[in-house]
Amino acid sequence: MPLPVYSPFMPPDSTADMERAHDYAAMARSPNTLRAYAADLRDFERYCRRRGETVLPATSPTVAAY
């Protein structure tokens, strides 16, 4: 679905725009994306535990080293 084109000179159709925004946000959280995020977090947790680091909140040096 194409993203809407906005112009500061034309008022947006807020109902249609809100529906498009909702659909776009829902696609950003697809099941595959959520599974990938969960797998990445599990990997980061293992990394931190092996090194005795705090998982959350992670420090910048820990994230950079990961």
NUVO-754233 format. One record per residue: x, y, z of N, C-alpha, C, CB in turn. Coordinates in Angstrom, 1 decimal. Each point is the difference from the previous one (the first is absolute). Glycine has a CB too. Layout:
<pt n_east="X" n_north="Y" n_up="Z" ca_east="X" ca_north="Y" ca_up="Z" c_east="X" c_north="Y" c_up="Z" cb_east="X" cb_north="Y" cb_up="Z"/>
...
//
This chain:
<pt n_east="0.9" n_north="-1.2" n_up="0.0" ca_east="-0.9" ca_north="1.2" ca_up="0.0" c_east="0.9" c_north="1.2" c_up="0.0" cb_east="-1.9" cb_north="-1.2" cb_up="1.2"/>
<pt n_east="1.7" n_north="2.2" n_up="-2.1" ca_east="0.8" ca_north="1.2" ca_up="0.0" c_east="-0.3" c_north="0.9" c_up="1.1" cb_east="0.1" cb_north="-0.1" cb_up="-2.4"/>
<pt n_east="1.0" n_north="0.7" n_up="2.9" ca_east="-0.2" ca_north="1.0" ca_up="1.1" c_east="-0.7" c_north="1.2" c_up="-0.5" cb_east="2.0" cb_north="-0.9" cb_up="1.2"/>
<pt n_east="-2.8" n_north="1.6" n_up="-0.4" ca_east="-0.7" ca_north="1.2" ca_up="-0.4" c_east="1.0" c_north="1.1" c_up="-0.2" cb_east="-2.1" cb_north="-0.7" cb_up="1.2"/>
<pt n_east="1.7" n_north="1.6" n_up="-2.2" ca_east="0.8" ca_north="1.2" ca_up="-0.2" c_east="-0.7" c_north="1.2" c_up="0.7" cb_east="0.9" cb_north="-0.9" cb_up="-2.2"/>
<pt n_east="-0.1" n_north="1.6" n_up="3.1" ca_east="-0.6" ca_north="1.1" ca_up="0.7" c_east="0.5" c_north="1.3" c_up="-0.5" cb_east="-0.1" cb_north="-1.5" cb_up="2.0"/>
<pt n_east="-0.8" n_north="2.4" n_up="-1.9" ca_east="0.4" ca_north="1.4" ca_up="-0.5" c_east="-0.4" c_north="0.9" c_up="1.2" cb_east="-0.3" cb_north="-0.5" cb_up="-2.5"/>
<pt n_east="1.1" n_north="1.5" n_up="2.8" ca_east="-0.4" ca_north="0.9" ca_up="1.1" c_east="-1.1" c_north="1.0" c_up="-0.5" cb_east="2.3" cb_north="-0.1" cb_up="0.9"/>
<pt n_east="-2.6" n_north="0.1" n_up="-2.2" ca_east="-1.0" ca_north="0.9" ca_up="-0.5" c_east="-1.4" c_north="-0.7" c_up="-0.1" cb_east="1.8" cb_north="1.2" cb_up="-1.2"/>
<pt n_east="-1.8" n_north="-2.5" n_up="1.4" ca_east="-1.3" ca_north="-0.7" ca_up="-0.1" c_east="-0.2" c_north="-0.8" c_up="1.3" cb_east="0.2" cb_north="-0.2" cb_up="-2.5"/>
<pt n_east="-1.4" n_north="0.4" n_up="3.1" ca_east="-0.3" ca_north="-0.8" ca_up="1.2" c_east="-0.1" c_north="-1.5" c_up="-0.3" cb_east="-1.2" cb_north="2.0" cb_up="1.0"/>
<pt n_east="1.8" n_north="-2.8" n_up="-0.1" ca_east="-0.1" ca_north="-1.4" ca_up="-0.3" c_east="-1.4" c_north="-0.6" c_up="0.4" cb_east="2.5" cb_north="-0.2" cb_up="0.5"/>
<pt n_east="-2.8" n_north="-0.9" n_up="-1.2" ca_east="-1.3" ca_north="-0.7" ca_up="0.3" c_east="0.4" c_north="-0.8" c_up="1.3" cb_east="-0.9" cb_north="-0.1" cb_up="-2.5"/>
<pt n_east="0.6" n_north="0.6" n_up="3.6" ca_east="0.5" ca_north="-0.7" ca_up="1.3" c_east="-0.5" c_north="-1.4" c_up="0.1" cb_east="0.1" cb_north="2.3" cb_up="1.0"/>
<pt n_east="-1.3" n_north="-2.6" n_up="-1.4" ca_east="-0.4" ca_north="-1.4" ca_up="0.2" c_east="0.8" c_north="-0.9" c_up="-0.9" cb_east="-2.3" cb_north="0.8" cb_up="0.5"/>
<pt n_east="2.4" n_north="-0.5" n_up="-1.7" ca_east="0.8" ca_north="-0.9" ca_up="-0.9" c_east="1.5" c_north="0.0" c_up="0.4" cb_east="-1.6" cb_north="0.5" cb_up="-1.9"/>
<pt n_east="2.1" n_north="0.6" n_up="2.3" ca_east="1.4" ca_north="0.1" ca_up="0.4" c_east="0.2" c_north="-0.9" c_up="1.3" cb_east="0.2" cb_north="2.3" cb_up="-1.0"/>
<pt n_east="-1.1" n_north="-2.2" n_up="1.9" ca_east="0.1" ca_north="-0.8" ca_up="1.2" c_east="0.0" c_north="-1.5" c_up="-0.3" cb_east="-1.1" cb_north="1.9" cb_up="1.3"/>
<pt n_east="0.2" n_north="-2.3" n_up="-2.2" ca_east="-0.1" ca_north="-1.4" ca_up="-0.4" c_east="1.3" c_north="-0.4" c_up="-0.7" cb_east="-2.5" cb_north="0.2" cb_up="-0.3"/>
<pt n_east="3.0" n_north="0.6" n_up="-0.6" ca_east="1.3" ca_north="-0.3" ca_up="-0.6" c_east="1.1" c_north="-0.2" c_up="1.0" cb_east="-0.7" cb_north="1.2" cb_up="-2.1"/>
<pt n_east="0.8" n_north="-0.2" n_up="3.1" ca_east="1.0" ca_north="-0.1" ca_up="1.0" c_east="-0.1" c_north="-1.3" c_up="0.8" cb_east="0.0" cb_north="2.6" cb_up="0.1"/>
<pt n_east="-1.3" n_north="-2.9" n_up="0.3" ca_east="-0.2" ca_north="-1.2" ca_up="0.8" c_east="0.5" c_north="-1.3" c_up="-0.8" cb_east="-2.0" cb_north="1.1" cb_up="1.1"/>
<pt n_east="1.6" n_north="-1.1" n_up="-2.4" ca_east="0.4" ca_north="-1.2" ca_up="-0.8" c_east="1.5" c_north="0.0" c_up="-0.2" cb_east="-2.1" cb_north="0.1" cb_up="-1.2"/>
<pt n_east="2.8" n_north="1.0" n_up="1.1" ca_east="1.4" ca_north="0.0" ca_up="-0.2" c_east="0.7" c_north="-0.4" c_up="1.3" cb_east="-0.2" cb_north="1.9" cb_up="-1.6"/>
<pt n_east="-0.3" n_north="-1.5" n_up="2.8" ca_east="0.5" ca_north="-0.4" ca_up="1.3" c_east="-0.2" c_north="-1.5" c_up="0.2" cb_east="-0.4" cb_north="2.3" cb_up="0.9"/>
<pt n_east="-0.8" n_north="-2.8" n_up="-1.3" ca_east="-0.2" ca_north="-1.4" ca_up="0.2" c_east="0.9" c_north="-0.9" c_up="-0.9" cb_east="-2.4" cb_north="0.6" cb_up="0.5"/>
<pt n_east="2.8" n_north="-0.1" n_up="-1.7" ca_east="0.9" ca_north="-0.7" ca_up="-0.8" c_east="1.4" c_north="0.0" c_up="0.6" cb_east="-1.4" cb_north="0.6" cb_up="-2.0"/>
<pt n_east="1.7" n_north="0.4" n_up="2.7" ca_east="1.4" ca_north="0.1" ca_up="0.7" c_east="0.1" c_north="-1.1" c_up="1.1" cb_east="0.1" cb_north="2.5" cb_up="-0.6"/>
<pt n_east="-1.2" n_north="-3.0" n_up="1.0" ca_east="0.1" ca_north="-1.0" ca_up="1.1" c_east="-0.5" c_north="-1.4" c_up="-0.5" cb_east="-0.4" cb_north="1.8" cb_up="1.7"/>
<pt n_east="0.8" n_north="-2.1" n_up="-2.9" ca_east="-0.4" ca_north="-1.3" ca_up="-0.6" c_east="0.5" c_north="-1.1" c_up="0.9" cb_east="0.0" cb_north="1.0" cb_up="-2.3"/>
<pt n_east="-0.6" n_north="-2.2" n_up="2.2" ca_east="0.5" ca_north="-1.1" ca_up="0.8" c_east="1.4" c_north="-0.4" c_up="-0.2" cb_east="-2.3" cb_north="-0.8" cb_up="-0.1"/>
<pt n_east="2.8" n_north="0.9" n_up="-1.2" ca_east="1.4" ca_north="-0.3" ca_up="-0.2" c_east="0.9" c_north="1.1" c_up="0.6" cb_east="-0.6" cb_north="-1.1" cb_up="-2.1"/>
<pt n_east="0.2" n_north="2.3" n_up="2.1" ca_east="0.8" ca_north="1.1" ca_up="0.6" c_east="0.1" c_north="-0.3" c_up="1.5" cb_east="-0.7" cb_north="1.7" cb_up="-1.7"/>
<pt n_east="-0.4" n_north="-2.0" n_up="2.4" ca_east="-0.1" ca_north="-0.2" ca_up="1.4" c_east="0.9" c_north="-1.2" c_up="0.4" cb_east="-2.3" cb_north="1.0" cb_up="0.1"/>
<pt n_east="2.2" n_north="-2.1" n_up="-1.0" ca_east="0.9" ca_north="-1.2" ca_up="0.3" c_east="1.4" c_north="0.4" c_up="-0.1" cb_east="-1.8" cb_north="-1.5" cb_up="-0.9"/>
<pt n_east="2.2" n_north="2.3" n_up="-0.1" ca_east="1.4" ca_north="0.4" ca_up="-0.2" c_east="0.4" c_north="0.8" c_up="1.2" cb_east="-0.2" cb_north="0.0" cb_up="-2.5"/>
<pt n_east="-0.6" n_north="1.0" n_up="3.0" ca_east="0.4" ca_north="0.8" ca_up="1.2" c_east="0.2" c_north="-0.9" c_up="1.2" cb_east="-1.3" cb_north="1.9" cb_up="-0.9"/>
<pt n_east="0.4" n_north="-2.9" n_up="1.1" ca_east="0.1" ca_north="-0.9" ca_up="1.1" c_east="1.3" c_north="-0.8" c_up="-0.1" cb_east="-2.5" cb_north="-0.1" cb_up="0.2"/>
<pt n_east="2.8" n_north="-0.4" n_up="-1.3" ca_east="1.2" ca_north="-0.8" ca_up="-0.2" c_east="1.3" c_north="0.9" c_up="0.3" cb_east="-1.2" cb_north="-1.5" cb_up="-1.7"/>
<pt n_east="1.1" n_north="2.7" n_up="1.2" ca_east="1.2" ca_north="0.9" ca_up="0.2" c_east="0.2" c_north="0.3" c_up="1.5" cb_east="-0.4" cb_north="1.0" cb_up="-2.3"/>
<pt n_east="-0.8" n_north="-0.8" n_up="3.0" ca_east="0.1" ca_north="0.3" ca_up="1.4" c_east="0.6" c_north="-1.2" c_up="0.8" cb_east="-1.9" cb_north="1.6" cb_up="-0.3"/>
<pt n_east="1.4" n_north="-2.8" n_up="-0.1" ca_east="0.5" ca_north="-1.2" ca_up="0.7" c_east="1.5" c_north="-0.1" c_up="-0.3" cb_east="-2.2" cb_north="-1.1" cb_up="-0.3"/>
<pt n_east="2.7" n_north="1.4" n_up="-0.9" ca_east="1.4" ca_north="-0.1" ca_up="-0.3" c_east="0.8" c_north="1.0" c_up="0.8" cb_east="-0.6" cb_north="-0.8" cb_up="-2.3"/>
<pt n_east="0.0" n_north="2.0" n_up="2.4" ca_east="0.7" ca_north="1.1" ca_up="0.8" c_east="0.0" c_north="-0.4" c_up="1.5" cb_east="-0.7" cb_north="1.7" cb_up="-1.7"/>
<pt n_east="-0.4" n_north="-2.3" n_up="2.2" ca_east="0.0" ca_north="-0.4" ca_up="1.4" c_east="1.1" c_north="-1.1" c_up="0.3" cb_east="-2.5" cb_north="0.5" cb_up="0.1"/>
<pt n_east="2.6" n_north="-1.4" n_up="-1.0" ca_east="1.1" ca_north="-1.1" ca_up="0.1" c_east="1.4" c_north="0.7" c_up="0.0" cb_east="-1.5" cb_north="-1.7" cb_up="-1.1"/>
<pt n_east="1.7" n_north="2.6" n_up="0.2" ca_east="1.2" ca_north="0.7" ca_up="-0.1" c_east="0.4" c_north="0.7" c_up="1.3" cb_east="-0.4" cb_north="0.4" cb_up="-2.4"/>
<pt n_east="-0.6" n_north="0.3" n_up="3.0" ca_east="0.2" ca_north="0.8" ca_up="1.2" c_east="0.2" c_north="-1.0" c_up="1.2" cb_east="-1.4" cb_north="1.8" cb_up="-0.8"/>
<pt n_east="0.7" n_north="-2.8" n_up="0.9" ca_east="0.2" ca_north="-1.0" ca_up="1.1" c_east="1.3" c_north="-0.6" c_up="0.0" cb_east="-2.4" cb_north="-0.5" cb_up="0.0"/>
<pt n_east="2.9" n_north="0.1" n_up="-1.2" ca_east="1.3" ca_north="-0.6" ca_up="-0.1" c_east="1.1" c_north="0.9" c_up="0.5" cb_east="-0.8" cb_north="-1.4" cb_up="-2.0"/>
<pt n_east="0.6" n_north="2.7" n_up="1.8" ca_east="1.0" ca_north="1.0" ca_up="0.4" c_east="-0.3" c_north="0.7" c_up="1.3" cb_east="0.4" cb_north="0.3" cb_up="-2.4"/>
<pt n_east="-1.5" n_north="-0.7" n_up="3.1" ca_east="-0.3" ca_north="0.6" ca_up="1.3" c_east="-0.5" c_north="1.4" c_up="-0.1" cb_east="1.7" cb_north="-1.4" cb_up="1.0"/>
<pt n_east="-2.3" n_north="1.8" n_up="-2.2" ca_east="-0.5" ca_north="1.3" ca_up="-0.2" c_east="-1.5" c_north="0.1" c_up="0.3" cb_east="1.8" cb_north="0.4" cb_up="-1.8"/>
<pt n_east="-2.2" n_north="0.8" n_up="2.1" ca_east="-1.5" ca_north="0.2" ca_up="0.2" c_east="-0.6" c_north="0.1" c_up="-1.4" cb_east="0.4" cb_north="1.2" cb_up="2.2"/>
<pt n_east="-1.5" n_north="-1.9" n_up="-2.3" ca_east="-0.8" ca_north="-0.1" ca_up="-1.3" c_east="-0.7" c_north="1.4" c_up="-0.2" cb_east="-0.3" cb_north="-2.5" cb_up="0.1"/>
<pt n_east="-0.6" n_north="2.8" n_up="0.8" ca_east="-0.7" ca_north="1.2" ca_up="-0.1" c_east="0.0" c_north="0.8" c_up="1.3" cb_east="-1.5" cb_north="-1.1" cb_up="-1.7"/>
<pt n_east="1.8" n_north="2.3" n_up="1.8" ca_east="0.5" ca_north="0.8" ca_up="-1.2" c_east="1.4" c_north="-0.4" c_up="-0.3" cb_east="-1.6" cb_north="1.9" cb_up="0.7"/>
<pt n_east="1.8" n_north="-2.0" n_up="-2.0" ca_east="1.4" ca_north="-0.3" ca_up="-0.5" c_east="0.8" c_north="1.3" c_up="-0.1" cb_east="-0.9" cb_north="-2.1" cb_up="-1.2"/>
<pt n_east="2.2" n_north="1.9" n_up="1.5" ca_east="0.8" ca_north="1.2" ca_up="-0.1" c_east="0.5" c_north="0.1" c_up="-1.5" cb_east="0.8" cb_north="-0.3" cb_up="2.4"/>
<pt n_east="-0.4" n_north="1.5" n_up="-2.7" ca_east="0.4" ca_north="0.3" ca_up="-1.4" c_east="1.2" c_north="-0.9" c_up="-0.4" cb_east="-0.8" cb_north="2.3" cb_up="0.2"/>
<pt n_east="1.8" n_north="-2.4" n_up="0.7" ca_east="1.2" ca_north="-0.9" ca_up="-0.3" c_east="-0.5" c_north="-1.5" c_up="-0.2" cb_east="1.5" cb_north="1.5" cb_up="1.3"/>
<pt n_east="-2.4" n_north="-2.0" n_up="-0.6" ca_east="-0.5" ca_north="-1.3" ca_up="-0.2" c_east="-0.7" c_north="-0.2" c_up="-1.3" cb_east="-0.3" cb_north="-0.2" cb_up="2.4"/>
<pt n_east="-0.5" n_north="1.1" n_up="-2.8" ca_east="-0.7" ca_north="0.0" ca_up="-1.3" c_east="1.0" c_north="0.1" c_up="-1.1" cb_east="-2.1" cb_north="1.0" cb_up="1.0"/>
<pt n_east="3.1" n_north="-0.1" n_up="-0.9" ca_east="1.0" ca_north="0.2" ca_up="-1.0" c_east="0.9" c_north="-1.3" c_up="-0.2" cb_east="0.0" cb_north="2.5" cb_up="0.5"/>
<pt n_east="0.3" n_north="-3.1" n_up="0.6" ca_east="0.8" ca_north="-1.3" ca_up="0.0" c_east="-0.8" c_north="-1.1" c_up="-0.6" cb_east="1.3" cb_north="0.8" cb_up="2.0"/>
<pt n_east="-2.6" n_north="-0.8" n_up="-1.8" ca_east="-0.9" ca_north="-1.1" ca_up="-0.5" c_east="0.0" c_north="0.1" c_up="-1.5" cb_east="-1.4" cb_north="0.0" cb_up="2.0"/>
//
